Amino acid sequence: MVGSAEYVTEGGQKTVFRFNHASADWALKMIDLSDTEGRLGEDITIVVARVTREVRILRENQSPHLPKLGPFDPQAARIDGHPYFAYSEEYIDGQSLRDIMAAGRLSAQVVAAVAHDIGLALEDLWAPRIVHRDVKPENILQRASDQAFVLLDPGYALDLADTSLTRTGGVVGTAPYYSPEQLDAGNKRALDCRSDLYSLGVSLYEAATGSHPYYRRGMTREQLALAIRTAVPADLRSAGCPDHLAGIIARLIRKRPHLRFRSPTDFLENLEADGRGIS
């Protein structure tokens, strides 16, 4: 498939390597298909179908704020006797928002830039009615070459025009960034772009204040779910967030979807109404 490849990281379902092809660096993403039911809780066919969907989403979407598809199509491979499913995409040389936040809360200018760029990514995903379902700081990278923020891993995306790839009763995403409606596992087909906007809002709140609006170390999943459904986070202005940006983020994380922005386009228009939310 490729020549030499350098190990980068692993997490969730994927192991990531970097390789060079046609004078450009690319990411090779490999999923070990041995005992997926035991390790991932999913049948091999579902895992492969999810990767195939992710590749299709990237192929059909040319947003600069989503990864570009790489030079090699998805294919099966066997390495040291283990079956893998592999594909390639743009290698993004840069830091995740989580790593950037490790130094402390971010300036209003940086928070607004994240909001703008990831808002554009969600706008492009929502045009064909795709819900990402896993917007979080770990899935937001800042590309070193142009400083743009990029939304990674649409592997768990919900394509409202396609069949569901999540087993009945399963909740997809990362618990601290669930929207209230994501907690309703039996109603996942009712999710829309406002769920992703909520998860973006939680990420922006954390970036602007240095603290998650709900999650606290040691919380049980039940306690976290209750907080997501009922807790009122502290006003962002108490952390020095400018009024306009604070209002934008507060609206993103309203409990009821109809109280948030109607769409990513509506969100971006409000954000840009005051210089990308910076007053």
N, C-alpha and C positions, 0 to 999 in steps of 0.2 A: 504494500500500500504506500508506504513512505520509506525514506532512507532512515537516517538516524533521527531520533526524537528525544527531547529532553523532558524529564518528568517535571511537572509544575505543581500539581496539587490533586487532592481527591476529596470528595464529599458527596453525601447523598448517594446517588446512583452512579456517578461518573468519576473516572480517573482522567486527568487532563495532562496532555503532553504538548510541547511546542516543537514544531518542525518548520523547516524552510523549504519553500517551493516557489519557483519562478521569481527569485529574489525578494520574496516576502515571507514574513513569519505568519504561521497559522496555528490554530489550536486543534489538536486531535483529541476528540472526546471518546472514551471507550467505556462500555458498560459490560461488566462480567455477567454473562447469562447463566452461569452455573448456580443452581439452587436459588433462583430469584424469588420463588415462593417463600423460602425460608428467610432470606436476607432482606428482601424488599417487600414481601407480602403480596406479590403480584405474579401472575402467570407470565411466562416469557412472551407470549403473543401480545399481551397488553404493554409490556415494556417496549417491545419493538414498535408497536403501533404508536406509542407516545413519542418515541424518538422520531419516527417518520413524520408525525404531525408537526413536531418542532421544526424539522428541516423544511417542511412545506411552508410553515409560517414565515420562516426566514427567507425562503426563496421568493415568496410572493410579496414581501415587504422590503422596500428599499430605504427605510428610515435611517439616517445617520446616527440615530439614538437607539438602534437595535443592532446586534452583531450581523456582519455580512456572512453569507454562506461561503464555506471554503471550497477548495478545488476538487474534493473527493466526495462523491455521493455516499449515503449510508450503505454499509455492506457488512456482512458477517466475516469474522476472522477467527482463527484458532491459534492461540499462543501458549506454548508449554502445556498443551493438552486442554486448555480452558477455552470455552466458546465465548466470543465477544461480539458485540455489535458496535460499530464505530462510524463516526462521521467527523467532518471538519467544518470549522467556522473561523471567522476573524480572530486572531490573537490580539487581545487588548492589553497593551503594555501600560499599566497604571495601577492606581490604588482603588480599593473598594471604598464606598462611603463609610462602611464600618471602620476601616483602617484610618480614614481621614478623621473620623469622629473620636478616635482614641486619644487625640491630643486635647480634646475638650470641645465645648460647644462651638459651633461655626458662626462666622459673621453672617449678617443678613444678606450680604451680596452673594456669598457662596450658597446659602440656603435657597435663595431665589433662583440661582442658576440651576441647582438641582431640580427645583420645582418646574422650571421652564423646560429643561431638556427631557425630563422623564414625562412631563405632561405631553410633549410632542410624541414620545414613544407610545404612550397610551392612546393618543389621538389616532395614530397610524394603526395600532392594533384594533381599535374599536371600529374603524371604518368598515372592515369585513366582519364585525360583530365577534371579536375575540376578546375574552377576559383573561388576563395574565394569571391571576390568583396567587401570586407569590412575590409581590412587590415588597422589598425589604432592603436594608442597607447593604447586606452581603451580595445582593443581586444588582447593585448599582455600582458601576465602575467609572472612574474618570480616565478617559483616554489621554495618555501623556502627550501625544502629538498635537492635539488641538484643544485640550482641556475640556472637551465635551463629555457630558455624562451619558452613559449607555446602560440600558436595561437588559440584563442577561436572563437566560434560562426560561424561555416560554414553554418548557417541556410539560408543565402542568396546566397549560392554558386550556380554557374551556371555549371551544368553538361552537357557538350557538347554532350553527348550521350543520353540525356534524354530530355523530353519536358520542355518548359519554364513554370515557375510558377509565372512570373511577368506579370502583366496586360500590354497590349499594351501601349506604350508611357511612361511607368514607368522607372525611373532611380533608381537602387539599389545601396546602399552604404551610405557613410557619406560625405557630400559635400566637405569639405576641403581636403579630401583624394581621390577624384575622379581622375582617369586618364583622359587625354583629350578625349580619345575615349569613356569613360563612359558617357560623356555628350551627345553623340549621341544616344538618347533613342531608335531610330528606327533601330539601327544596333547592338543591344546587343549580338546577336549570333556570331558576328565577334570578340568578346573579346577573349583574350587568356591569358596565364600566364604573358605576359609582362605588362598587366594592373595591376596585383597584385604586380609585381616587382616595378612598378611606385609608387604605394601606400606605399609599404615598403620604397622606397627611400625618400618619403616625410616625413614619420615617423622618419627615420634615420637622415634626415637633421634637423628636429626639435630637436631631441635628441642631436645632435652634436653642434648645435648653440644656442639652447634655444629660437629659433624663427621659426615660420612656414614660409616656402618659399613664400607663396602667401597670406594666409588669414590674415586680419587685423580686429580688433574689429570694428564693425559698418558697415562692408561691406554688400552690398546687394548680393543676389544670382547671379544676373546678373554681378556685378562687380567681384565676385569671379570666375565665369565661364570664364570671359574675361582674368583674371589674369592666370588661369590655362592654357588657350589656348595660351597666348602671352607673359606673363611676364618672364623676365630672373632673377632668384634669385641671391642674392649676393654669391660670391665665398666662399665656406666653409673654405678655408685656411685663410680667414680674421678672422675667429673665432678660429684659432689655430688647425684646423683639419689637421692631417698628409696628405701629398700629395697623397699617394696611396688610402687611405680611401676617401679623398675628391673626387678623380677622379672616384672612384667606385660609390659613391652616386650621383655625377653629371650625370653620365651615366644612372643611374636608372631613373632619372627624366627628361630625354630628351622628348621633346614633341611628336616626332614620334616614334611609337613602334619599327620600324626597326633599330633605332639608339641606342636602349637599348640592354641589353643582350638577346640572343636568347631564353634562358630558365633559370630556377632556377639552373640547373646544370652548365651552362655556367657562371652564376653569381658567384656561389660558387667556381668554379675553379679559377676565377679571384680574388676573395676575398682572397682565401687561398694562392695565389701566393706569397704573401709578409707577412706571419705571421698573417693571419686573418685581413689583411688590416692595420696593425700598423707598421709605419716606425719609 
